[in-house]
Amino acid sequence: MESSTAKYADLFAALASEPRLEIMRLLFATYPQGMIVSDIQAKLQIPNSTLSHHLEKLRQEHLISSRKEKQYIWYAVNTKTIEELLAFLFNGCAIANPRSRQDKLDPVRNPFTEAGFMFEGFLNSIESLFGSVFDRIVLPRGFERFTQKATQVIALAQDESRRLGHQYVGTEQLLLGLLGEGTGTAAQILLAEGLNVENLRIEVEKRIGRGKGTPLDIPFTPRAKRVLELSVEQSQRLGDQYIGTEHLLLGILRERGGMAVRVLESLGVNLYSLEQRILRWNGSH
């Protein structure tokens, strides 16, 4: 037990630094894609030598991971270590085992004892314990069933907000994320409709313009939150056991009033035909 406790004490020691906590927040906000060093440096405004020191400390403790793509090194949250850290904290405590509590609080599902525990499930469970502290990501019921590509779409939508300097993620950024992901069902369907990322970006920027900067934590608009909720509902209605990019696209279409729908219409997309194309694809797979 002492060695285990010492291990997690080292993790907390690595996090006991304001710059390193800010780095972790940035990497959580851009999960699963992560960020390159220059983007982290631009956000935090600290010298490269200092940033390198902090990144190396986090990497040594396996709190973050790195990968090389072309000439860039990308850093991302190491979800396995975060999961282990939270499991250590909750193991045996009352909040992780509500049946042991003497009060009458509603039971809280303990994710750490369930098979197939994944990072998305971890985020969903943390929200149920502590409230909507992950409002920047938005976690509707069923979020743990989002596919990796659907989760990536959300990260890409946040990237689009940063690119335009906006202080929110709206339905139009979600649409850009769906097309920008490139390989998912929604991207293939949108490409078949004759859309491409550049034209979509031009139309979005023409309608909403550019902002003056993006906060560290990017909130979702009420309509964007509703799209995520509708994607869960569409998955359930179709009898699917997952929530994929096609369900997100259906959510955009069913929400109806967002900027994404207006952008699609302005680009000549027939919304009814698009919805039918999605449903046909779903029925054939």
C-alpha positions as CSV (number, residue, x, y, z in Angstrom):
1,M,0.0,0.0,0.0
2,E,2.9,2.4,0.8
3,S,4.4,2.0,-2.6
4,S,1.1,2.5,-4.2
5,T,0.4,5.6,-2.2
6,A,3.9,6.9,-2.9
7,K,3.2,6.5,-6.6
8,Y,0.1,8.6,-6.5
9,A,1.8,11.1,-4.2
10,D,4.4,11.6,-7.0
11,L,1.5,12.3,-9.5
12,F,0.1,14.9,-7.2
13,A,3.5,16.5,-6.7
14,A,3.9,16.7,-10.5
15,L,0.6,18.5,-10.7
16,A,1.4,20.9,-7.8
17,S,2.5,23.6,-10.2
18,E,0.2,26.3,-11.7
19,P,1.8,26.0,-15.2
20,R,1.5,22.2,-15.2
21,L,-2.1,22.4,-14.2
22,E,-2.8,24.8,-17.0
23,I,-1.1,22.5,-19.4
24,M,-3.3,19.6,-18.2
25,R,-6.4,21.8,-18.6
26,L,-5.4,22.6,-22.2
27,L,-4.8,19.0,-23.0
28,F,-8.1,17.9,-21.5
29,A,-9.8,20.6,-23.6
30,T,-8.3,19.2,-26.8
31,Y,-8.6,15.5,-25.9
32,P,-8.1,13.1,-27.8
33,Q,-6.1,15.0,-30.4
34,G,-3.9,17.0,-28.1
35,M,-1.7,20.0,-28.9
36,I,1.7,20.8,-30.3
37,V,4.3,22.7,-28.3
38,S,4.0,26.0,-30.1
39,D,0.2,26.1,-29.6
40,I,0.6,25.4,-25.9
41,Q,3.3,28.1,-25.6
42,A,1.0,30.6,-27.4
43,K,-1.8,29.9,-25.0
44,L,0.3,30.0,-21.8
45,Q,2.8,32.6,-22.8
46,I,5.7,31.0,-21.0
47,P,9.3,30.6,-22.3
48,N,9.9,27.5,-24.4
49,S,12.6,26.2,-22.1
50,T,10.3,26.4,-19.1
51,L,7.5,24.8,-21.0
52,S,9.8,21.9,-22.1
53,H,10.7,21.4,-18.4
54,H,7.0,21.2,-17.4
55,L,6.1,18.9,-20.3
56,E,9.0,16.5,-19.5
57,K,7.9,16.4,-15.8
58,L,4.4,15.5,-16.8
59,R,5.6,12.9,-19.3
60,Q,7.9,11.3,-16.8
61,E,5.0,10.7,-14.5
62,H,3.0,9.3,-17.4
63,L,0.3,12.0,-17.0
64,I,0.7,13.0,-20.7
65,S,2.0,11.1,-23.7
66,S,3.7,12.4,-26.8
67,R,3.7,11.3,-30.5
68,K,5.5,12.6,-33.5
69,E,3.6,13.4,-36.7
70,K,5.8,14.8,-39.5
71,Q,7.8,17.6,-38.0
72,Y,5.6,18.2,-35.0
73,I,5.5,16.6,-31.6
74,W,2.0,16.3,-30.2
75,Y,1.1,16.0,-26.5
76,A,-2.1,14.5,-25.1
77,V,-3.5,13.5,-21.8
78,N,-2.6,9.9,-20.8
79,T,-6.1,8.8,-19.9
80,K,-4.9,5.5,-18.4
81,T,-2.9,7.3,-15.7
82,I,-5.8,9.7,-15.0
83,E,-8.2,6.7,-14.6
84,E,-5.8,5.0,-12.2
85,L,-5.4,8.1,-10.2
86,L,-9.2,8.6,-9.8
87,A,-9.7,4.9,-9.1
88,F,-7.1,5.2,-6.3
89,L,-8.9,8.2,-4.8
90,F,-12.4,6.6,-5.0
91,N,-11.4,3.1,-4.0
92,G,-13.2,2.2,-0.7
93,C,-14.6,5.7,-0.1
94,A,-18.2,6.4,0.5
95,I,-18.9,8.4,-2.6
96,A,-17.7,5.4,-4.7
97,N,-19.8,3.0,-2.7
98,P,-23.0,4.8,-2.0
99,R,-24.6,1.8,-0.3
100,S,-22.1,2.3,2.6
101,R,-23.4,5.8,3.2
102,Q,-25.7,6.5,6.1
103,D,-27.6,9.3,4.5
104,K,-30.3,9.0,1.8
105,L,-28.5,10.4,-1.2
106,D,-29.3,8.9,-4.6
107,P,-27.0,6.0,-5.6
108,V,-24.1,6.9,-7.8
109,R,-22.8,4.4,-10.2
110,N,-19.2,3.4,-9.5
111,P,-17.4,3.3,-12.8
112,F,-14.2,1.8,-11.5
113,T,-15.8,-1.7,-10.9
114,E,-17.4,-2.0,-14.3
115,A,-16.0,-3.9,-17.2
116,G,-15.0,-2.0,-20.2
117,F,-14.3,1.2,-18.3
118,M,-13.3,3.9,-20.7
119,F,-12.3,7.6,-20.5
120,E,-15.6,8.8,-21.9
121,G,-17.4,6.8,-19.2
122,F,-15.0,8.3,-16.6
123,L,-15.9,11.8,-17.7
124,N,-19.6,11.0,-17.5
125,S,-19.3,9.5,-14.1
126,I,-17.3,12.5,-12.8
127,E,-20.0,14.8,-14.0
128,S,-22.7,12.7,-12.1
129,L,-20.6,13.0,-8.9
130,F,-19.6,16.7,-9.1
131,G,-22.1,18.4,-11.4
132,S,-21.6,20.1,-14.7
133,V,-17.9,20.9,-14.2
134,F,-17.2,19.6,-17.7
135,D,-19.7,22.1,-19.3
136,R,-17.1,22.9,-22.0
137,I,-17.4,19.3,-23.3
138,V,-21.1,18.7,-22.5
139,L,-22.0,15.3,-21.3
140,P,-25.5,14.2,-22.2
141,R,-26.7,10.9,-20.8
142,G,-25.2,8.2,-22.9
143,F,-21.9,10.0,-23.6
144,E,-19.9,6.9,-22.8
145,R,-21.3,5.3,-25.9
146,F,-19.8,8.0,-28.2
147,T,-17.5,6.4,-30.7
148,Q,-13.9,7.6,-30.9
149,K,-14.7,9.4,-34.2
150,A,-17.7,11.1,-32.6
151,T,-15.5,12.2,-29.7
152,Q,-12.9,13.5,-32.2
153,V,-15.6,15.6,-33.9
154,I,-16.2,17.4,-30.6
155,A,-12.5,18.1,-30.2
156,L,-12.4,19.4,-33.9
157,A,-15.4,21.6,-33.3
158,Q,-13.5,23.2,-30.4
159,D,-10.5,23.7,-32.8
160,E,-12.7,25.4,-35.3
161,S,-13.9,27.8,-32.5
162,R,-10.2,28.6,-31.7
163,R,-9.4,29.1,-35.4
164,L,-12.1,31.7,-35.7
165,G,-11.4,33.3,-32.3
166,H,-14.9,32.5,-31.0
167,Q,-15.9,32.1,-27.4
168,Y,-18.3,29.3,-27.9
169,V,-18.9,26.1,-29.8
170,G,-22.1,26.3,-31.8
171,T,-23.9,23.9,-34.3
172,E,-21.8,25.4,-37.1
173,Q,-18.6,24.3,-35.4
174,L,-20.0,20.8,-34.9
175,L,-20.8,20.7,-38.6
176,L,-17.3,21.7,-39.4
177,G,-16.0,19.1,-37.0
178,L,-18.1,16.4,-38.7
179,L,-16.8,17.2,-42.2
180,G,-13.2,17.9,-40.9
181,E,-13.0,14.5,-39.3
182,G,-12.9,13.1,-42.8
183,T,-13.4,9.4,-42.4
184,G,-16.6,8.9,-40.4
185,T,-20.1,8.2,-41.8
186,A,-21.2,11.8,-41.5
187,A,-18.1,13.1,-43.4
188,Q,-18.6,10.6,-46.2
189,I,-22.3,11.6,-46.5
190,L,-21.5,15.3,-46.5
191,L,-18.8,14.8,-49.1
192,A,-21.3,12.9,-51.2
193,E,-23.5,16.0,-51.0
194,G,-20.7,18.0,-52.7
195,L,-19.5,19.7,-49.6
196,N,-15.8,20.3,-48.6
197,V,-14.2,21.8,-45.5
198,E,-12.9,24.9,-47.2
199,N,-16.2,25.9,-48.7
200,L,-18.0,25.2,-45.5
201,R,-15.5,27.3,-43.5
202,I,-15.9,30.2,-46.0
203,E,-19.7,30.1,-45.6
204,V,-19.5,29.9,-41.8
205,E,-17.1,32.7,-41.5
206,K,-19.2,34.8,-43.9
207,R,-22.2,34.4,-41.7
208,I,-20.7,34.7,-38.2
209,G,-17.4,36.5,-38.8
210,R,-14.3,36.2,-36.6
211,G,-14.0,36.8,-32.9
212,K,-11.3,38.4,-30.8
213,G,-10.1,35.4,-28.9
214,T,-11.0,32.0,-27.4
215,P,-11.1,31.3,-23.7
216,L,-9.3,28.3,-22.3
217,D,-12.6,26.5,-21.5
218,I,-14.9,26.9,-24.5
219,P,-18.6,26.6,-23.6
220,F,-21.2,25.0,-25.9
221,T,-24.2,27.1,-27.0
222,P,-27.7,25.8,-25.9
223,R,-28.4,24.7,-29.5
224,A,-25.1,22.8,-29.6
225,K,-25.9,21.1,-26.3
226,R,-29.3,20.2,-27.7
227,V,-27.6,18.6,-30.8
228,L,-25.6,16.3,-28.5
229,E,-28.7,15.4,-26.6
230,L,-30.6,14.7,-29.9
231,S,-27.7,12.5,-31.1
232,V,-28.2,10.3,-28.1
233,E,-32.0,10.2,-28.7
234,Q,-31.5,9.3,-32.4
235,S,-29.2,6.5,-31.5
236,Q,-31.7,5.1,-29.1
237,R,-34.6,5.5,-31.7
238,L,-32.6,3.6,-34.3
239,G,-31.7,0.8,-31.9
240,D,-28.0,1.4,-32.1
241,Q,-25.6,0.5,-29.3
242,Y,-23.3,3.4,-30.0
243,I,-23.4,7.1,-30.9
244,G,-21.5,7.8,-34.1
245,T,-20.9,10.8,-36.3
246,E,-24.1,10.0,-38.3
247,H,-26.1,10.4,-35.1
248,L,-24.5,13.8,-34.5
249,L,-25.4,14.9,-38.0
250,L,-29.0,13.7,-37.4
251,G,-29.0,15.8,-34.2
252,I,-28.0,18.9,-36.2
253,L,-30.9,18.3,-38.7
254,R,-33.4,17.5,-35.9
255,E,-32.4,20.6,-33.9
256,R,-33.4,22.6,-37.0
257,G,-32.9,26.1,-35.8
258,G,-29.1,26.3,-35.5
259,M,-26.6,28.1,-37.8
260,A,-25.5,24.7,-39.2
261,V,-28.8,24.1,-40.8
262,R,-28.8,27.6,-42.4
263,V,-25.3,27.1,-43.7
264,L,-26.3,23.7,-45.3
265,E,-29.3,25.3,-46.9
266,S,-27.3,28.2,-48.2
267,L,-24.9,25.7,-49.8
268,G,-27.8,24.1,-51.7
269,V,-28.2,21.0,-49.5
270,N,-31.7,19.5,-49.4
271,L,-32.2,18.7,-45.7
272,Y,-34.9,16.1,-46.2
273,S,-32.8,14.2,-48.8
274,L,-29.7,14.5,-46.5
275,E,-31.7,12.9,-43.6
276,Q,-33.0,10.1,-45.8
277,R,-29.5,9.4,-47.0
278,I,-28.3,9.0,-43.4
279,L,-31.2,6.7,-42.5
280,R,-30.6,4.6,-45.6
281,W,-27.0,4.2,-44.7
282,N,-28.0,3.2,-41.1
283,G,-30.4,0.7,-42.4
284,S,-27.9,-1.0,-44.7
285,H,-25.2,-1.5,-42.0
